[in-house]
Amino acid sequence: MARDLNKSRMRDSRLLIMVAFIVGLLTAPAFQPESGIGALMEVAGFILLAGCAIGRIYSTIYIGGIKNARLMTDGPYSVHRNPLYFYSLVGAAGIGMISGRITLFLLLAAGFYVIYHFLILREEAFLSEKFGSEFDNFRASTPRLVPDFGKFHAPAEINVQTRYLNKAVWDAIWWLAASPVFELFEYMHDRGVFKPLLTLY
């Protein structure tokens, strides 16, 4: 079940990002990077994408290789129950911001939230059945998505499986690649290689 849920999440997430890239190619941003608002959006997008990359790597250090084998409640999992999904949501918002298009920001943030909302509900039912009261107590005391950093705790040492860490680093690179993709679209528009069909807010 967990594997099927993960496949559907990855498929739906990639589809949303692909739609965002197509929209980015076909439209020009209303807020150009040279403008004040456009520059602020670009900086905010960089910060969000960097937070996504770092957060997903840090979370994978804790959960890589043990997901569903035991309940993880340390490190990033001590401040919220779904840090990987939270940081993916942050990354999706970052892609929207860096595009200079409020429409894409709203589309990606809302789309990823919907995907993860229903995924989390199904996963929580699975985890409650698997871990029983241990998970139910964790769910009652730890926020679902929005972190509560006052609850942070971590052991002095953890075992890291390099296979999953390497995969997380590559995953982070893919998130960060959104920035040069939109830079390429901007270059193509400026050089007349591809004329945008419309301007999108």
C-alpha positions as CSV (number, residue, x, y, z in Angstrom):
1,M,0.0,0.0,0.0
2,A,2.7,2.5,1.0
3,R,4.5,1.8,-2.3
4,D,1.3,2.5,-4.3
5,L,0.7,5.7,-2.4
6,N,4.3,6.8,-3.1
7,K,3.9,6.1,-6.8
8,S,0.7,8.1,-7.1
9,R,2.2,11.0,-5.2
10,M,5.3,11.1,-7.4
11,R,3.1,10.9,-10.6
12,D,0.7,13.6,-9.5
13,S,3.6,15.9,-8.3
14,R,5.5,15.5,-11.5
15,L,2.4,16.2,-13.6
16,L,1.8,19.4,-11.7
17,I,5.4,20.6,-12.1
18,M,5.3,19.7,-15.8
19,V,2.1,21.8,-16.2
20,A,3.9,24.6,-14.5
21,F,6.9,24.4,-16.9
22,I,4.6,24.3,-19.9
23,V,2.7,27.4,-18.6
24,G,6.1,29.0,-18.0
25,L,7.1,28.4,-21.6
26,L,3.8,29.6,-23.1
27,T,3.4,32.7,-21.0
28,A,5.3,35.8,-19.9
29,P,5.3,36.7,-16.2
30,A,3.5,39.9,-15.3
31,F,6.2,40.6,-12.8
32,Q,9.5,40.6,-14.6
33,P,12.7,40.0,-12.6
34,E,13.7,43.6,-13.3
35,S,10.7,45.0,-11.5
36,G,10.6,45.4,-7.7
37,I,7.9,42.8,-7.2
38,G,9.5,40.4,-9.7
39,A,12.9,40.6,-7.9
40,L,11.3,40.0,-4.5
41,M,9.4,37.0,-5.9
42,E,12.6,35.6,-7.4
43,V,14.5,36.0,-4.1
44,A,11.6,34.4,-2.2
45,G,11.6,31.6,-4.6
46,F,15.3,30.9,-4.2
47,I,14.9,30.9,-0.4
48,L,11.9,28.5,-0.6
49,L,13.7,26.2,-3.0
50,A,16.8,26.1,-0.8
51,G,14.7,25.4,2.2
52,C,13.0,22.6,0.3
53,A,16.3,21.0,-0.7
54,I,17.9,21.3,2.8
55,G,14.7,20.2,4.6
56,R,14.2,17.1,2.4
57,I,17.8,16.0,2.8
58,Y,17.7,16.6,6.6
59,S,14.4,14.6,6.9
60,T,15.7,11.8,4.7
61,I,18.7,11.4,7.0
62,Y,16.3,10.4,9.7
63,I,13.7,8.4,7.8
64,G,15.7,6.9,4.9
65,G,15.5,3.1,4.9
66,I,13.3,2.8,8.0
67,K,10.0,4.3,6.7
68,N,7.1,2.1,7.9
69,A,9.5,-0.2,9.6
70,R,9.4,1.8,12.8
71,L,7.8,5.1,13.8
72,M,10.2,8.0,13.5
73,T,9.5,10.8,16.0
74,D,13.0,12.4,16.3
75,G,14.6,15.4,14.5
76,P,12.3,16.9,11.9
77,Y,9.7,14.4,12.8
78,S,9.5,15.8,16.3
79,V,8.3,19.1,15.1
80,H,5.8,17.9,12.5
81,R,4.6,14.5,11.3
82,N,5.2,14.9,7.6
83,P,8.4,16.9,7.0
84,L,9.1,15.5,3.6
85,Y,5.7,16.5,2.4
86,F,6.0,19.9,4.1
87,Y,9.3,20.7,2.3
88,S,7.9,19.5,-1.0
89,L,5.0,21.9,-0.5
90,V,7.6,24.6,0.3
91,G,9.5,23.7,-2.9
92,A,6.3,23.9,-5.0
93,A,5.6,27.3,-3.7
94,G,9.2,28.3,-4.5
95,I,8.8,27.2,-8.1
96,G,5.6,29.3,-8.3
97,M,7.4,32.3,-6.8
98,I,10.5,32.0,-8.9
99,S,8.3,31.9,-12.1
100,G,7.1,35.5,-11.4
101,R,3.5,34.3,-11.8
102,I,1.1,34.5,-8.9
103,T,-1.2,32.1,-10.8
104,L,1.5,29.4,-10.9
105,F,2.3,30.0,-7.2
106,L,-1.3,29.5,-6.3
107,L,-1.8,26.5,-8.6
108,L,1.3,24.7,-7.3
109,A,0.8,25.4,-3.7
110,A,-2.9,24.4,-3.8
111,G,-2.3,21.4,-6.0
112,F,0.5,20.0,-3.8
113,Y,-1.6,20.7,-0.7
114,V,-4.5,18.7,-2.1
115,I,-2.3,15.8,-3.2
116,Y,-0.6,15.6,0.2
117,H,-3.8,16.2,2.2
118,F,-5.5,13.1,0.9
119,L,-2.3,11.1,0.8
120,I,-1.6,11.9,4.5
121,L,-5.1,10.8,5.4
122,R,-4.5,7.4,3.8
123,E,-1.1,7.1,5.2
124,E,-2.3,7.9,8.7
125,A,-4.9,5.3,8.6
126,F,-2.2,2.8,7.5
127,L,0.2,3.9,10.3
128,S,-2.6,3.8,12.9
129,E,-3.4,0.3,12.0
130,K,0.3,-0.7,11.9
131,F,1.6,1.1,15.1
132,G,-1.6,1.4,17.1
133,S,-1.6,3.7,20.1
134,E,2.1,4.6,19.5
135,F,1.1,6.4,16.3
136,D,-2.2,7.7,17.8
137,N,-0.2,9.4,20.6
138,F,2.3,10.8,18.1
139,R,-0.6,12.2,16.0
140,A,-2.2,13.8,19.0
141,S,1.0,15.5,20.2
142,T,2.7,16.5,16.9
143,P,1.4,18.9,14.2
144,R,0.6,17.3,10.8
145,L,2.4,19.8,8.5
146,V,3.2,23.2,10.1
147,P,6.3,22.7,12.3
148,D,6.3,23.5,16.0
149,F,10.0,24.1,16.6
150,G,9.5,24.2,20.4
151,K,8.9,20.4,20.3
152,F,12.3,19.7,18.6
153,H,14.4,16.9,20.1
154,A,17.0,14.6,18.5
155,P,19.3,11.8,19.7
156,A,23.0,12.4,20.0
157,E,23.7,10.0,17.1
158,I,21.7,8.4,14.3
159,N,22.6,5.8,11.7
160,V,22.5,7.2,8.1
161,Q,21.9,4.9,5.1
162,T,24.0,6.5,2.4
163,R,21.9,5.0,-0.4
164,Y,18.9,7.1,0.7
165,L,21.0,10.2,1.5
166,N,22.5,10.1,-2.0
167,K,19.0,9.8,-3.5
168,A,17.9,12.8,-1.4
169,V,20.8,14.9,-2.6
170,W,19.8,14.1,-6.3
171,D,16.2,14.9,-5.4
172,A,17.3,18.3,-4.0
173,I,19.2,19.1,-7.2
174,W,16.0,18.4,-9.2
175,W,14.1,20.9,-7.1
176,L,16.8,23.5,-7.5
177,A,16.8,22.9,-11.3
178,A,13.5,24.8,-11.5
179,S,15.4,28.1,-11.3
180,P,17.6,27.7,-14.4
181,V,14.5,26.3,-16.3
182,F,12.6,29.5,-15.8
183,E,15.8,31.5,-16.6
184,L,15.9,29.5,-19.9
185,F,12.3,30.4,-20.7
186,E,13.0,34.1,-20.0
187,Y,16.0,34.0,-22.3
188,M,14.0,32.3,-25.0
189,H,11.3,35.0,-24.7
190,D,13.8,37.8,-24.7
191,R,15.6,36.5,-27.8
192,G,12.4,35.8,-29.7
193,V,13.1,32.1,-29.8
194,F,9.7,31.5,-28.5
195,K,7.0,34.2,-28.3
196,P,4.8,33.9,-25.2
197,L,1.1,33.6,-26.0
198,L,0.0,35.9,-23.2
199,T,1.1,37.6,-20.0
200,L,0.1,35.8,-16.8
201,Y,-0.2,37.3,-13.4
